Amino acid sequence: MEIGLSTYLFVNQRLTSHILDQIHDAGIRQIEIYAARQHLDYRDVNHVRDVAQWFADHSVSLHSVHAPLFTDFDWGRSGGLAISPSYTEKRMRIDSMDEIKRVLEVAERLPFRCLICHMGLADEEYDLRKFDAAFTSLEHLKIFAKERGVQVLLENNLDHLSTPERLAQFIQYTRMEVKVCFDAGHAHLTGGIQPAFETLKPYSATFHLHDNHGEKDDHLMPFAGKIDWPAAIKLFAGSEGSIISLIEPRGDGTEPVKISQIQETIQRINDLCRGDAEH
């Protein structure tokens, strides 16, 4: 299992070569960029060009981009649209799709393999009409993404559209050929990692690794919360094929995570993988 890092760690800072240099100097070669506009302003051609140039100069491929959650620079506080492909109101759904398409257009200058997408909004209730709306949106986005060499992945989340069971139901209901980014931290909060993984294993194409204490979505470093990581890694390491895992700690804590801590965590996970291989 190859392990990388999401730039969610730096999400409240503008993405610069200095941040990318820190990740690269730590020996990390699998990177996911979080497309919040205060971090990666995907509408700013010059910013995208500078980030793309860094990847070209370092001969590093970008694994994935996380789709934005809001259209503004401060998590919706200045009136930006909360982005969702499942809006039943057509105008809001189209506006959300347009914003996600702007992110996908980044791949024309900075190629990446996967776009991680939330299907619903925080605390959103389940409604079959929203499944239909999401299906319409994702069919369109999948075509747009494929033309740019990108695969759209749905992430299991805490809203009632995106629990592991609902995601599996959505895929089965729509018969859509779509894969999943399995988020360990979110699974821990929605019934446990093992049952969630059993539900989504046939669809899982990449993993997000972060921790919590079972109460809220803390996005702590792995091993800093209550997740049983030896058991979780054993599950993930048994997946077919080579699946990239991205550590995804939040970057706005009172004690900022250091790159050295990321390196130590990667080493601990690799040790667990080797231990399973030896048995």
N, C-alpha and C positions, 0 to 999 in steps of 0.2 A: 504494500500500500504506500503510494507516494504522497507525501504531505507538503502542503504549501500554506499560504497565508492570505487572508482577505484583508484588504486595506481598510475595512471597517474599523480597524484599530486606530486609524488616523482620520476618521470620517469628518471630523470637525476642522480639519486643516486642508488647505488647498493641496492637491496632489502635485508634488514636485519631484525633480530628479534627486533631491536630497533624501526624501522618503524612500524612493525606489532604490537608491544606492544602499540605504541601511538594510533593506530586505535582501538585496543581491549579495552584499558583503557578508550576510549571515549564512550564505550558502543555500538560500531558498530560491527555487527556480519555478515553482508553480504559484501563480499569483492570480487572485481575483480582485478586480477593482469594483468598489462600491460607487455606483453612479448617482450619488447625491450631489446636487449642483454646487454646494459649497466645497465639495471635495474634487470631483471631476465634473467640470462644467461642459457637458457634452454639446451644448449649444455654441460654445466658444471655439471656433475653428482653430485659433492660435493655441489654445490650451491643449486641444486634442492633438494638434501637430507636434507640440513639444513632448507630450507623453509618448506618442508614437515613435518619435525620434529616439527617445531613451531606449525603448524596446528594440529598435533596429540596431542601435549602437552596441547593445549588449547581447545581441543574438538570442534574446529570450522571447518565447511565445507566451502570449497572454491566454491563460486557461479560460477565464470567465469574467463576465461583468454582471453585477447585481443590478437589476432594473431599479429605477428610482421609486420612492414611495410618494413623493410630492413634486410639484413643478417649480417650487420656489427654492430659496437658499437656506431656509431655517425650519424645516420639518413642518411646513404648513402654517406656521405662526403668522406669516405676513399675507395670508389669504390664498396661498397656492392650492391648486387642485390636488386632492388625495387621489392617487392613480390606482385604477382598478379596471381590469378587463371584464368585470362581472356587473357593472352598472346596468340596471334595466332601463334607465333613461338614455336614449340613443345618443344625444349630444354629449353627455358626460363620458359615455363609453368611447365615442369617436375621439374626443379630446385626449383620453387616456391612451388609446392606441397610437395616436399621433406622437405623443411624448415618448412612448416606448420605441416607436420607429425612429425617432431622432437618436436614441441610444444605439439602435441597431446600425444606423448609418455610420457610427464610429468605426465599425468593422471594415469599411471601405478604405480607411486610412490606417487603422490599427486592428489587424485581424484578431479575433478571439473565437474560441470554440463554442462556448455556451452562454446563454443569457438566463440568469436565475430570476424567476418571476413569481410574485405573489398573486394568487387568484382572487383573494378578497381583501377587504379592509379590516383593520383591527376591530375585534369584537362583533364582526358582522354575523348576523343570523343566517341560518341555512334557508334557502328558498329555491325550489326547482327552477323557477324562472331565471334565477341568477346563473344556474348551470347552463341554461340555454344561451344566455347572454355571453358567458365566458367562452362557450364553444364557438360562437360566431366570431368573437374577437380573436381567439387563439388560432382558428383556422386561417384567418387573414394574416396574423403575425407570423405564423409558421412559414407561410409562403414567402413573406418579406424577408424573414431571417434566412431561410434556405438559400435565397438568391445571393446572400452575403456570406455563405458558409458557416452559419451559426445555427445551433440547435437550441430551441427553447425548452427549459426545464422548469417545472412547477415545484415550488418549495412547500413542504408541509409546515403549517403555521398554526397559530392559536385561534384564528377566527373559525367559525363553524362551517365554512366552505372548504377549509384546507386542512382539517384533521386527517390523519392517515386513512381512516375509514372513508371519509368523504372524497378524498383525492382518488382512492381506488374506485369508489363508486362512480366518480365523474369519468374516469378513463373507461370503465366498463360500460357506463350509460351512453357515452358519446361514441365509443369505439375509436376514439382518437389515438393516433400513434404519437404518444407524448411520453417523455421520461420525467423523472423526479430528481430533485436535489433533496436528499434525505438529511434533515436537520436534527442532530442528536439532542440539542438543548430543547427544541420545541417538542420533540417526541417525549422527552422526560416529563414535560408538563401536561401531556395529553394522553395519559394512560400507561406510559413506560416505554422504554426503548425497545425491548424485545418484542412485545406484541406489535408495536408500530413498524418495526423492521420486517417482521414476518408478513405484514400486510403490504408493504411497499417494496420489498426486496426485488420482485420481478421487474419493477419500473425504475429502480435507483441507478443513476448514472454518475453521481458525485455526492460527496458528503460534506456537511458543515459540522464542525466540532467546536462546541462551547458548552459551558457548564452553568448550573444554577442550583438553588437550594430547594427546588420543588415548589416554590411559591410564585415566583415571577420570572420574567425573561431577562435575567441578569446579564447574559452574555459574558460570563466569567471565563477565565482560562480553564481548559481541561485540568482536572484534578483539584480545582479550587472550590468545587461545590459538592453535591451529593450523588452525582452520577457514578455508577460502578463502571469505571473505564476499562478494567481488564475484561469484564464480560462484554462490554460494548465493542471493544476492539476485536475481540474474538469473533463476534458476529460479522463485523465489517470486513475483516481480513479473509473471511471465508467466502466473500462474494466472488462471482466469476469475473474474470478479466482484470485489467489494471484500472482501478477506480481512484481518481484523485480525491484526496481529503483536504479541505481548507479549514485551518483554525480561524475562528471568527469571533475574537473577543471584542467587546465594545471599547471604544477609545476615549470615553468621557468620564472615567472613574476618578476618584480622589487620589488614587495611587496609580499613575499611568503604567501600563504594561511595557516592559523593556524588551528589546529584541533578544537580549540574552535569555530572558524567560521563555520566549518563543522557541529558541534553540533547545533549551533544556526540556521543554514539553515535547518537542519533536523527537528528541532522543528517548524519552520515556515511552512514547508511543511505539517507536521503532523497536525498543527492547521488548515490549509486549508482543509485537508481531513476531519477532524472532523466537520468543519463548513458545508461541503457539506453533510455529513451524517446526521447532525441535521436538514437539510432542506429536 
